[in-house]
Amino acid sequence: MNEDADVASQAFHQWASGYLLKKSAGAELKTAISEVLHGRSYVTPSVAQKLINEFIRDPRSGRSKDLTQRQRQVLQLLAEGRSMKEAAAVLDIAVRTIAFHKYRIMEEFGLKTNADLVRFALREHVISDS
């Protein structure tokens, strides 16, 4: 697999039990299989170190990425109470594009409702509470 810690993290979020690289030696594959069969997880050491560095030692732990400029614009308009159609008109883009950005924001940051979206916008200082 990929050496990117984000990819490994996403795999475990999707209930993977182990993660190793295509270039891993056969002995490591045997070790990984054995660990998983015994109910444990396995992560190849180089990726495990990246996961530790990125997700445990990073003070922003729990946040996978920052918002793009376009995501911030979409989030601001939606959190201010604009409809997707109104936001699309303001940004001069398709309504489907607004929906795509909204979905990606909600998916990436674990938001379930429009209220969650507004709270997230406040927390991220995309809008103010005044």
DSSP file (Angstrom, degrees, kcal/mol; ACC not computed):
  #  RESIDUE AA STRUCTURE BP1 BP2  ACC     N-H-->O    O-->H-N    N-H-->O    O-->H-N    TCO  KAPPA ALPHA  PHI   PSI    X-CA   Y-CA   Z-CA
    1    1 A M              0   0    0      0, 0.0    21,-0.7     0, 0.0    22,-0.3   0.000 360.0 360.0 360.0-171.3    0.0    0.0    0.0
    2    2 A N        -     0   0    0     19,-0.1     6,-0.1     1,-0.1    45,-0.0  -0.485 360.0-137.5 -80.5 144.7    0.9    3.7    0.2
    3    3 A E        +     0   0    0     -2,-0.2     2,-0.3     4,-0.1    -1,-0.1   0.494  69.0 116.2 -81.0  -3.4    3.4    5.1    2.7
    4    4 A D     >  -     0   0    0      1,-0.2     4,-1.8     2,-0.0     3,-0.3  -0.513  62.8-145.6 -70.1 126.3    1.1    8.1    3.4
    5    5 A A  H  > S+     0   0    0     -2,-0.3     4,-2.7     1,-0.2     5,-0.2   0.823  98.6  59.5 -62.9 -32.0   -0.1    8.0    7.0
    6    6 A D  H  > S+     0   0    0      2,-0.2     4,-2.4     1,-0.2    -1,-0.2   0.898 104.9  49.2 -63.0 -40.1   -3.4    9.5    5.9
    7    7 A V  H  > S+     0   0    0     -3,-0.3     4,-2.1     2,-0.2    -2,-0.2   0.916 112.4  47.7 -65.8 -42.9   -4.1    6.5    3.7
    8    8 A A  H  X S+     0   0    0     -4,-1.8     4,-2.1     2,-0.2    -2,-0.2   0.926 111.7  50.3 -63.3 -44.6   -3.2    4.1    6.5
    9    9 A S  H  X S+     0   0    0     -4,-2.7     4,-2.1     1,-0.2    -2,-0.2   0.918 109.8  50.5 -60.0 -44.0   -5.4    6.0    8.9
   10   10 A Q  H  X S+     0   0    0     -4,-2.4     4,-1.3     1,-0.2    -1,-0.2   0.883 107.0  55.0 -62.2 -38.7   -8.3    5.9    6.4
   11   11 A A  H  <>S+     0   0    0     -4,-2.1     5,-2.1     1,-0.2     3,-0.3   0.921 109.6  46.0 -61.3 -43.2   -7.8    2.2    6.0
   12   12 A F  H ><5S+     0   0    0     -4,-2.1     3,-1.6     1,-0.2    -1,-0.2   0.833 107.3  57.4 -70.3 -31.2   -8.2    1.6    9.7
   13   13 A H  H 3<5S+     0   0    0     -4,-2.1    -1,-0.2     1,-0.3    -2,-0.2   0.788 104.4  53.8 -65.1 -25.6  -11.2    3.9    9.8
   14   14 A Q  T 3<5S-     0   0    0     -4,-1.3    -1,-0.3    -3,-0.3    -2,-0.2   0.155 130.9 -98.2 -94.2  18.0  -12.7    1.5    7.3
   15   15 A W  T < 5 +     0   0    0     -3,-1.6    -3,-0.2     1,-0.2    -2,-0.1   0.717  64.1 163.5  76.0  26.7  -12.0   -1.4    9.7
   16   16 A A      < -     0   0    0     -5,-2.1    -1,-0.2    -6,-0.1     3,-0.1  -0.430  27.3-157.2 -66.3 151.1   -8.7   -2.7    8.2
   17   17 A S  S    S+     0   0    0      1,-0.2    25,-1.6    -2,-0.1     2,-0.3   0.628  71.0  18.4-103.2 -20.2   -6.9   -5.0   10.6
   18   18 A G  E     -a   42   0A   0     23,-0.2     2,-0.3    -7,-0.1    -1,-0.2  -0.979  56.5-161.8-149.6 160.3   -3.4   -4.5    9.1
   19   19 A Y  E     +a   43   0A   0     23,-2.4    25,-2.7    -2,-0.3     2,-0.3  -0.918  21.6 151.7-148.8 117.4   -1.4   -2.3    6.9
   20   20 A L        -     0   0    0     -2,-0.3     2,-0.2    23,-0.2    -2,-0.0  -0.946  40.1-101.7-141.1 166.7    1.8   -3.0    5.1
   21   21 A L    >   -     0   0    0     -2,-0.3     3,-1.6     1,-0.1   -19,-0.1  -0.469  23.9-121.4 -89.0 155.6    3.5   -1.9    2.0
   22   22 A K  T 3  S+     0   0    0    -21,-0.7    -1,-0.1     1,-0.3   -20,-0.1   0.835 115.2  56.3 -60.8 -31.6    3.7   -3.7   -1.3
   23   23 A K  T 3  S+     0   0    0    -22,-0.3    -1,-0.3     2,-0.0    -2,-0.0   0.455  81.4 122.5 -82.6   1.0    7.5   -3.6   -1.0
   24   24 A S    <   -     0   0    0     -3,-1.6    -4,-0.0     1,-0.1     2,-0.0  -0.295  68.9-106.5 -63.0 147.2    7.4   -5.4    2.4
   25   25 A A     >  -     0   0    0      1,-0.1     4,-1.7     4,-0.0     3,-0.4  -0.299  26.0-110.4 -71.2 158.3    9.3   -8.6    2.6
   26   26 A G  H  > S+     0   0    0      1,-0.2     4,-2.2     2,-0.2     5,-0.2   0.842 118.0  58.7 -58.2 -35.9    7.5  -12.0    2.7
   27   27 A A  H  > S+     0   0    0      1,-0.2     4,-2.1     2,-0.2    -1,-0.2   0.881 104.6  50.4 -63.3 -37.9    8.5  -12.4    6.4
   28   28 A E  H  > S+     0   0    0     -3,-0.4     4,-2.7     2,-0.2    -1,-0.2   0.887 107.7  53.5 -68.2 -37.2    6.7   -9.2    7.3
   29   29 A L  H  X S+     0   0    0     -4,-1.7     4,-2.6     2,-0.2    -2,-0.2   0.921 108.8  49.5 -60.9 -44.1    3.6  -10.4    5.5
   30   30 A K  H  X S+     0   0    0     -4,-2.2     4,-2.4     1,-0.2    -2,-0.2   0.909 111.6  49.2 -60.9 -42.3    3.7  -13.6    7.5
   31   31 A T  H  X S+     0   0    0     -4,-2.1     4,-2.6     2,-0.2    -2,-0.2   0.924 111.2  49.5 -62.7 -44.9    4.1  -11.6   10.7
   32   32 A A  H  X S+     0   0    0     -4,-2.7     4,-2.4     1,-0.2     5,-0.2   0.924 111.6  48.2 -61.5 -45.7    1.2   -9.3    9.7
   33   33 A I  H  X S+     0   0    0     -4,-2.6     4,-2.6     1,-0.2    -1,-0.2   0.915 111.8  50.2 -61.6 -43.7   -1.1  -12.3    8.9
   34   34 A S  H  X S+     0   0    0     -4,-2.4     4,-1.3    -5,-0.2    -2,-0.2   0.922 110.5  49.4 -61.6 -44.8   -0.2  -14.0   12.2
   35   35 A E  H  <>S+     0   0    0     -4,-2.6     5,-2.6     1,-0.2     3,-0.4   0.931 113.1  46.2 -60.2 -46.8   -0.9  -10.8   14.2
   36   36 A V  H ><5S+     0   0    0     -4,-2.4     3,-1.9     1,-0.2    -1,-0.2   0.898 109.3  54.5 -65.6 -40.9   -4.3  -10.3   12.5
   37   37 A L  H 3<5S+     0   0    0     -4,-2.6    -1,-0.2     1,-0.3    -2,-0.2   0.776 105.9  54.3 -64.2 -25.0   -5.3  -14.0   13.0
   38   38 A H  T 3<5S-     0   0    0     -4,-1.3    -1,-0.3    -3,-0.4    -2,-0.2   0.221 126.1-101.6 -92.8  14.1   -4.6  -13.6   16.7
   39   39 A G  T < 5S+     0   0    0     -3,-1.9     2,-0.2     1,-0.3    -3,-0.2   0.618  85.6 116.4  81.0  13.0   -7.0  -10.6   16.9
   40   40 A R      < -     0   0    0     -5,-2.6    -1,-0.3    -6,-0.2     2,-0.3  -0.637  62.4-116.1-107.3 168.9   -4.3   -7.9   16.9
   41   41 A S        -     0   0    0     -2,-0.2     2,-0.4    -3,-0.1   -23,-0.2  -0.682  22.1-155.0 -99.5 157.8   -3.6   -5.1   14.4
   42   42 A Y  E     +a   18   0A   0    -25,-1.6   -23,-2.4    -2,-0.3     2,-0.4  -0.997  12.6 177.8-136.7 133.1   -0.4   -4.8   12.4
   43   43 A V  E     -a   19   0A   0     -2,-0.4   -23,-0.2   -25,-0.2     5,-0.1  -0.999  38.6-110.2-131.7 130.0    1.1   -1.7   10.8
   44   44 A T    >>  -     0   0    0    -25,-2.7     4,-2.6    -2,-0.4     3,-0.7  -0.311  35.5-115.9 -56.7 139.4    4.4   -1.7    8.9
   45   45 A P  H 3> S+     0   0    0      0, 0.0     4,-2.3     0, 0.0     5,-0.2   0.825 110.4  52.1 -53.7 -41.6    7.0    0.1   11.1
   46   46 A S  H 3> S+     0   0    0      1,-0.2     4,-1.4     2,-0.2     5,-0.1   0.892 115.6  41.6 -65.5 -37.0    7.7    3.0    8.7
   47   47 A V  H <> S+     0   0    0     -3,-0.7     4,-2.7     2,-0.2    -1,-0.2   0.868 110.6  57.6 -75.1 -36.9    4.0    3.8    8.4
   48   48 A A  H  X S+     0   0    0     -4,-2.6     4,-2.4     1,-0.2    -2,-0.2   0.913 106.1  50.1 -58.7 -42.5    3.5    3.2   12.2
   49   49 A Q  H  X S+     0   0    0     -4,-2.3     4,-2.7     1,-0.2    -1,-0.2   0.904 110.5  49.3 -63.9 -40.6    6.2    5.9   12.9
   50   50 A K  H  X S+     0   0    0     -4,-1.4     4,-2.9     2,-0.2     5,-0.3   0.901 109.8  51.7 -65.0 -40.0    4.5    8.3   10.5
   51   51 A L  H  X>S+     0   0    0     -4,-2.7     4,-2.9     2,-0.2     5,-0.8   0.924 111.3  47.7 -61.1 -43.9    1.1    7.6   12.2
   52   52 A I  I  X>S+     0   0    0     -4,-2.4     5,-2.2     3,-0.2     4,-1.4   0.947 114.9  45.3 -61.4 -48.9    2.7    8.3   15.6
   53   53 A N  I  <5S+     0   0    0     -4,-2.7    -2,-0.2     3,-0.2    -1,-0.2   0.907 122.0  36.4 -62.3 -42.6    4.3   11.5   14.4
   54   54 A E  I  <5S+     0   0    0     -4,-2.9    -2,-0.2    -5,-0.2    -1,-0.2   0.887 129.4  24.6 -81.9 -40.3    1.3   12.8   12.6
   55   55 A F  I  <5S+     0   0    0     -4,-2.9    -3,-0.2    -5,-0.3    -2,-0.1   0.738 127.7  34.3-104.8 -25.3   -1.6   11.8   14.8
   56   56 A I  I  <<S+     0   0    0     -4,-1.4    -3,-0.2    -5,-0.8    -4,-0.1   0.860 126.2  33.8 -97.7 -43.9   -0.3   11.3   18.3
   57   57 A R  S   <S+     0   0    0     -5,-2.2    -3,-0.1     3,-0.1    -4,-0.1   0.668  94.6  98.8 -87.5 -16.5    2.3   14.0   18.6
   58   58 A D    >   -     0   0    0     -6,-0.3     3,-1.7     1,-0.1    -4,-0.0  -0.583  69.7-143.3 -72.6 125.3    0.6   16.6   16.4
   59   59 A P  T 3  S+     0   0    0      0, 0.0    -1,-0.1     0, 0.0    -4,-0.1   0.690 100.7  59.9 -64.3 -16.3   -1.3   19.1   18.5
   60   60 A R  T >  S+     0   0    0     -6,-0.2     3,-2.2     3,-0.1    -2,-0.1   0.122  79.0 158.4 -94.6  21.4   -4.1   19.2   16.0
   61   61 A S  T <   +     0   0    0     -3,-1.7    -6,-0.1     1,-0.3     3,-0.1  -0.108  58.6  36.0 -49.0 138.9   -4.7   15.5   16.5
   62   62 A G  T 3  S+     0   0    0      1,-0.2     2,-0.6    -7,-0.0    -1,-0.3   0.111  95.7  95.7 100.3 -20.8   -8.1   14.4   15.4
   63   63 A R    <   -     0   0    0     -3,-2.2    -1,-0.2     1,-0.2    46,-0.1  -0.911  54.8-167.9-103.2 123.5   -8.2   16.8   12.5
   64   64 A S        -     0   0    0     -2,-0.6     2,-0.3    44,-0.4    -1,-0.2   0.875  63.4  -7.5 -81.1 -35.6   -7.2   15.2    9.3
   65   65 A K        -     0   0    0     43,-0.1     2,-0.2     3,-0.0    -1,-0.2  -0.953  66.9-105.8-151.6 165.8   -6.8   18.2    7.1
   66   66 A D        -     0   0    0     -2,-0.3     2,-0.2    -3,-0.1    -2,-0.0  -0.633  47.2 -96.7 -90.6 158.8   -7.3   21.9    6.8
   67   67 A L        -     0   0    0     -2,-0.2     2,-0.1     1,-0.1    -1,-0.1  -0.483  35.5-123.7 -72.0 143.8  -10.1   23.4    4.8
   68   68 A T     >  -     0   0    0     -2,-0.2     4,-2.4     1,-0.1     5,-0.2  -0.389  30.3-104.1 -76.0 166.9   -9.2   24.6    1.3
   69   69 A Q  H  > S+     0   0    0      1,-0.2     4,-2.1     2,-0.2     5,-0.1   0.918 123.7  48.3 -59.3 -43.5  -10.0   28.2    0.4
   70   70 A R  H  > S+     0   0    0      1,-0.2     4,-2.6     2,-0.2    -1,-0.2   0.896 109.5  52.4 -66.0 -39.9  -13.0   27.1   -1.6
   71   71 A Q  H  > S+     0   0    0      1,-0.2     4,-3.0     2,-0.2    -1,-0.2   0.907 108.6  51.3 -61.8 -40.1  -14.3   24.8    1.2
   72   72 A R  H  X S+     0   0    0     -4,-2.4     4,-2.6     2,-0.2    -2,-0.2   0.912 110.3  49.1 -62.2 -41.8  -14.0   27.8    3.6
   73   73 A Q  H  X S+     0   0    0     -4,-2.1     4,-2.2     2,-0.2    -2,-0.2   0.939 114.3  44.4 -63.0 -47.1  -16.0   30.0    1.2
   74   74 A V  H  X S+     0   0    0     -4,-2.6     4,-2.6     1,-0.2     5,-0.3   0.933 113.9  50.2 -63.3 -47.0  -18.7   27.3    0.8
   75   75 A L  H  X S+     0   0    0     -4,-3.0     4,-2.9    -5,-0.2     5,-0.2   0.911 109.6  51.4 -58.8 -44.2  -18.8   26.6    4.6
   76   76 A Q  H  X S+     0   0    0     -4,-2.6     4,-1.6    -5,-0.2    -1,-0.2   0.941 112.0  45.4 -59.8 -48.8  -19.1   30.3    5.3
   77   77 A L  H  <>S+     0   0    0     -4,-2.2     5,-2.2     1,-0.2    -2,-0.2   0.914 116.5  44.8 -63.9 -43.3  -22.1   30.8    3.0
   78   78 A L  H ><5S+     0   0    0     -4,-2.6     3,-1.5     1,-0.2    -1,-0.2   0.906 112.5  51.1 -68.1 -40.7  -23.9   27.7    4.2
   79   79 A A  H 3<5S+     0   0    0     -4,-2.9    -1,-0.2     1,-0.3    -2,-0.2   0.775 103.2  60.2 -68.6 -25.4  -23.2   28.5    7.9
   80   80 A E  T 3<5S-     0   0    0     -4,-1.6    -1,-0.3    -5,-0.2    -2,-0.2   0.502 127.3-100.4 -78.2  -3.7  -24.6   32.0    7.4
   81   81 A G  T < 5S+     0   0    0     -3,-1.5    -3,-0.2     1,-0.3     2,-0.1   0.522  72.8 146.0 100.1   6.9  -27.9   30.4    6.3
   82   82 A R      < -     0   0    0     -5,-2.2    -1,-0.3    -6,-0.2     2,-0.1  -0.480  48.2-119.8 -74.6 147.5  -27.6   30.6    2.6
   83   83 A S     >  -     0   0    0     -2,-0.1     4,-2.7     1,-0.1     5,-0.2  -0.351  28.0-106.6 -75.9 166.9  -29.1   27.8    0.5
   84   84 A M  H  > S+     0   0    0      1,-0.2     4,-2.4     2,-0.2     5,-0.2   0.879 123.1  52.9 -62.5 -36.2  -26.9   25.8   -1.8
   85   85 A K  H  > S+     0   0    0      2,-0.2     4,-1.9     1,-0.2    -1,-0.2   0.915 110.7  46.0 -65.4 -42.7  -28.5   27.6   -4.7
   86   86 A E  H  > S+     0   0    0      2,-0.2     4,-2.3     1,-0.2    -2,-0.2   0.913 112.7  50.1 -66.1 -42.1  -27.7   31.0   -3.2
   87   87 A A  H  X S+     0   0    0     -4,-2.7     4,-2.3     1,-0.2    -2,-0.2   0.900 109.3  52.3 -62.5 -40.3  -24.2   30.0   -2.4
   88   88 A A  H  X>S+     0   0    0     -4,-2.4     5,-2.1    -5,-0.2     4,-1.0   0.898 109.3  49.6 -62.1 -40.7  -23.7   28.7   -5.9
   89   89 A A  H  <5S+     0   0    0     -4,-1.9     3,-0.3     2,-0.2    -2,-0.2   0.909 110.8  49.5 -65.4 -42.2  -24.9   32.0   -7.3
   90   90 A V  H  <5S+     0   0    0     -4,-2.3    -2,-0.2     1,-0.2    -1,-0.2   0.916 119.3  37.2 -63.0 -43.4  -22.5   34.0   -5.0
   91   91 A L  H  <5S-     0   0    0     -4,-2.3    -1,-0.2    -5,-0.2    -2,-0.2   0.505 106.3-127.1 -88.6  -4.6  -19.5   31.9   -6.0
   92   92 A D  T  <5 +     0   0    0     -4,-1.0     2,-0.3    -3,-0.3    -3,-0.2   0.925  69.4 117.2  56.6  49.0  -20.6   31.6   -9.6
   93   93 A I  S   <S-     0   0    0     -5,-2.1    -1,-0.2    -6,-0.1    -2,-0.1  -0.866  71.4 -79.0-134.8 170.7  -20.3   27.8   -9.6
   94   94 A A     >  -     0   0    0     -2,-0.3     4,-1.6     1,-0.1     3,-0.5  -0.355  31.9-123.9 -72.4 150.1  -22.8   24.9  -10.0
   95   95 A V  H  > S+     0   0    0      1,-0.2     4,-2.6     2,-0.2     5,-0.2   0.869 114.1  58.4 -59.0 -37.8  -25.1   23.9   -7.2
   96   96 A R  H  > S+     0   0    0      1,-0.2     4,-2.4     2,-0.2    -1,-0.2   0.842 102.2  53.8 -61.9 -33.2  -23.7   20.3   -7.5
   97   97 A T  H  > S+     0   0    0     -3,-0.5     4,-2.4     2,-0.2    -1,-0.2   0.896 108.2  49.1 -68.2 -39.9  -20.2   21.8   -6.8
   98   98 A I  H  X S+     0   0    0     -4,-1.6     4,-2.8     2,-0.2    -2,-0.2   0.941 111.8  49.4 -61.1 -47.3  -21.5   23.4   -3.6
   99   99 A A  H  X S+     0   0    0     -4,-2.6     4,-2.7     1,-0.2    -2,-0.2   0.893 109.6  52.2 -60.3 -40.8  -23.1   20.0   -2.6
  100  100 A F  H  X S+     0   0    0     -4,-2.4     4,-2.6     2,-0.2    -1,-0.2   0.940 111.3  45.6 -60.3 -48.6  -19.8   18.3   -3.4
  101  101 A H  H  X S+     0   0    0     -4,-2.4     4,-2.5     2,-0.2     5,-0.2   0.910 113.0  50.5 -63.3 -42.1  -17.8   20.7   -1.1
  102  102 A K  H  X S+     0   0    0     -4,-2.8     4,-2.5     1,-0.2    -1,-0.2   0.936 111.7  48.0 -60.6 -46.5  -20.4   20.4    1.6
  103  103 A Y  H  X S+     0   0    0     -4,-2.7     4,-2.9     1,-0.2     5,-0.2   0.921 111.8  49.5 -60.4 -45.7  -20.3   16.6    1.5
  104  104 A R  H  X S+     0   0    0     -4,-2.6     4,-2.9     2,-0.2     5,-0.2   0.901 111.7  48.5 -63.0 -42.0  -16.5   16.5    1.5
  105  105 A I  H  X S+     0   0    0     -4,-2.5     4,-2.1     2,-0.2     6,-0.3   0.952 114.6  45.3 -61.6 -49.2  -16.3   18.9    4.5
  106  106 A M  H  X>S+     0   0    0     -4,-2.5     5,-2.4    -5,-0.2     4,-0.5   0.901 116.5  45.7 -63.4 -41.2  -18.9   16.8    6.4
  107  107 A E  H ><5S+     0   0    0     -4,-2.9     3,-0.7    -5,-0.2    -2,-0.2   0.936 114.1  47.0 -66.0 -48.3  -17.2   13.5    5.5
  108  108 A E  H 3<5S+     0   0    0     -4,-2.9   -44,-0.4     1,-0.2    -2,-0.2   0.825 120.7  36.4 -67.6 -32.6  -13.7   14.7    6.3
  109  109 A F  H 3<5S-     0   0    0     -4,-2.1    -1,-0.2    -5,-0.2    -2,-0.2   0.286 110.4-113.1-107.3  10.0  -14.6   16.2    9.7
  110  110 A G  T <<5 +     0   0    0     -3,-0.7     2,-0.4    -4,-0.5    -3,-0.2   0.841  57.5 160.0  67.8  35.3  -17.2   13.7   10.8
  111  111 A L      < +     0   0    0     -5,-2.4    -1,-0.2    -6,-0.3    -2,-0.1  -0.735  19.3 179.6 -93.2 138.9  -20.1   16.1   10.7
  112  112 A K        +     0   0    0     -2,-0.4     2,-0.2     1,-0.1    -1,-0.1   0.748  59.5  30.4-108.9 -31.9  -23.6   14.6   10.5
  113  113 A T  S  > S-     0   0    0      1,-0.1     4,-1.7    -7,-0.1    -1,-0.1  -0.759  78.8-107.6-127.6 169.3  -26.1   17.5   10.4
  114  114 A N  H  > S+     0   0    0     -2,-0.2     4,-2.1     1,-0.2     5,-0.1   0.840 121.0  57.5 -64.4 -32.4  -26.3   21.1    9.3
  115  115 A A  H  > S+     0   0    0      2,-0.2     4,-2.5     1,-0.2    -1,-0.2   0.904 104.5  51.1 -63.7 -40.3  -26.1   22.2   12.9
  116  116 A D  H  > S+     0   0    0      1,-0.2     4,-2.6     2,-0.2    -1,-0.2   0.896 108.0  53.6 -60.4 -39.7  -22.8   20.3   13.2
  117  117 A L  H  X S+     0   0    0     -4,-1.7     4,-2.3     2,-0.2    -2,-0.2   0.909 109.6  46.7 -61.9 -44.0  -21.7   22.2   10.1
  118  118 A V  H  X S+     0   0    0     -4,-2.1     4,-2.2     2,-0.2    -2,-0.2   0.923 112.4  49.5 -66.3 -44.5  -22.5   25.6   11.7
  119  119 A R  H  X S+     0   0    0     -4,-2.5     4,-2.7     1,-0.2    -2,-0.2   0.902 111.1  50.7 -60.4 -40.5  -20.8   24.6   15.0
  120  120 A F  H  X S+     0   0    0     -4,-2.6     4,-2.5     2,-0.2    -1,-0.2   0.917 108.1  52.1 -63.0 -43.3  -17.7   23.6   13.0
  121  121 A A  H  <>S+     0   0    0     -4,-2.3     5,-2.8     1,-0.2     6,-1.2   0.887 111.7  47.2 -61.3 -39.4  -17.7   26.9   11.1
  122  122 A L  H ><5S+     0   0    0     -4,-2.2     3,-1.4     3,-0.2    -2,-0.2   0.938 112.5  48.7 -65.5 -47.0  -17.8   28.7   14.5
  123  123 A R  H 3<5S+     0   0    0     -4,-2.7    -2,-0.2     1,-0.3    -1,-0.2   0.853 113.2  47.3 -62.3 -35.8  -15.1   26.6   16.0
  124  124 A E  T 3<5S-     0   0    0     -4,-2.5    -1,-0.3    -5,-0.2    -2,-0.2   0.405 112.3-121.0 -86.9   2.6  -12.9   27.1   12.9
  125  125 A H  T < 5S+     0   0    0     -3,-1.4    -3,-0.2     2,-0.2    -2,-0.1   0.813  74.3 131.2  60.2  32.6  -13.6   30.9   13.0
  126  126 A V  S   <S+     0   0    0     -5,-2.8     2,-0.3    -6,-0.2    -4,-0.2   0.814  81.6  15.1 -79.3 -33.6  -15.1   30.8    9.5
  127  127 A I  S    S-     0   0    0     -6,-1.2     2,-0.3    -9,-0.1    -1,-0.2  -0.918  84.5-123.8-130.4 161.3  -18.1   32.8   10.9
  128  128 A S        -     0   0    0     -2,-0.3    -6,-0.1    -3,-0.1    -5,-0.1  -0.707  14.7-127.5-104.3 160.8  -18.4   34.7   14.1
  129  129 A D              0   0    0     -2,-0.3    -1,-0.1     1,-0.2    -7,-0.0   0.279 360.0 360.0 -89.4  12.0  -21.0   34.2   16.8
  130  130 A S              0   0    0      0, 0.0    -1,-0.2     0, 0.0     0, 0.0   0.450 360.0 360.0 -96.2 360.0  -22.0   37.8   16.9
